Each structure stands twice: as C-alpha cells, then as structure tokens.
C-alpha cells in the first residue's frame, strides 16, 4: 500500500491526551482517522481492518468497544427484524 507523509499541527496540550509517547502519536492519529472514516461510512470494516493491520472481526470488536457500532439500525428497524424472525417472514432484498 502506497503511503503519503502528511504534516499536521496539533495544539501541544492535546499531545499528552493522544499518547504518552511522542513516537506513538502518528499511529494513534492514523487510527483515529480510520475509525472516523469507518464511523461515517466512508470505508468498510474490511478496509479499515486492512489499514490498521487487523483481522476484520478484530476491528469490528475494537470499534464496538469504542462505541462505534458494526450495524447502525434505528429502534424501529430492530423491532421489525425481531418480529420478522419470530413469525418466520422472509424479507427479500427487492422488497426493501
């Protein structure tokens, strides 16, 4: 994977929050960037995992622990799916 070097100006009081070790700051900022792109739906969980050198399932668990859901559904959608599962009703993709 080709990489570009980017210079970033960050207020000095934020740096200790990002990481205790200065050498870890670039990787932590990259991690935050990938997590945010995933949260916004700009990249898939598989692509995010690839960028962070993780297995897909490992990334999904990692993101979930940080409050970023794997599947983002409204309460009504969850209830509809639950009711469909109870009744055995199958929803086809073309019905959506």
N, C-alpha and C positions, 0 to 999 in steps of 0.2 A: 504494500500500500504506500503510495507516494505521500509525503508529508510536506507541509509548508511551515516555516518558522514565523511566528507572529509575536510582535512586541505588544505588551499590554501594560497600561499604567493603572495601578491599584493603590488606593489610599493605604498608607503604611499601617494604620491602626486595624485594618482588615486582615492583613497578612497573618498575624498570630491566630486568628479565628480559622482561616483556611487550613493552616498546618503549622505545627510547632517547628518543623524543619523546613528551612528555606528551599532545600533541594527537592522537596515533595510538592511544592506549590504548582509548578506547571502540570504535573499529572493530576493533581486534585482539581484544578481549574478545567482541564480537559474532561475529567469525569463529570463535573457539574454541567458542562456544555452538552455532553452526550445525554445525560439524564434529562435535561431540559428539552432537548430536541425530541427525545422519545415521549416525554410527557405531552408535548404539543402535537404529537402525531406526525412529526416531520420525518422520522426514521422508525423502522420496525424494531421490535425487540431483538430479532436475529441480527440485524445490522448493528444495533447498539452493543450487543454482546460481542460481536466481532471486533468493533472498535476498542472495547475495553478488555479484549483478550479473555473472555469468559465463555462458558457454555451458555446457551440460550436460557435454560431453566435457572441456572445460577444468577443470570442477570435479572430475570423476572422476580426471583426471590429478593435479590438485592434492592431493586427498585420498589418492590412492595414494602419492604422494611422501612423505606424512606417515605412511605405514603403515596407512592405513585402506583396506581392500580394497573394490573395487566389488562383487565377488561373494564371499560368505563361504560356502565349502564345506569339508566335512570331507575328509580324505585319501581315505576310502572312496568318497565321492560322486564325487570327481575320477576315481578309478580306474574306477568303474562307467561314468562317461560316456566315458572313454577306450576301454574295452572295447566299449561300445555303438557308438562311432564306428568302431572297427576292424571290427566284424562287420556293420555296417550296420543293426543292430537299432534300430528306431524306438520310442521310449518316448512314449506318449500321455499327456496331462495326466491323464486319468481313471484311468490305471494307477498314478499316484503315490499 
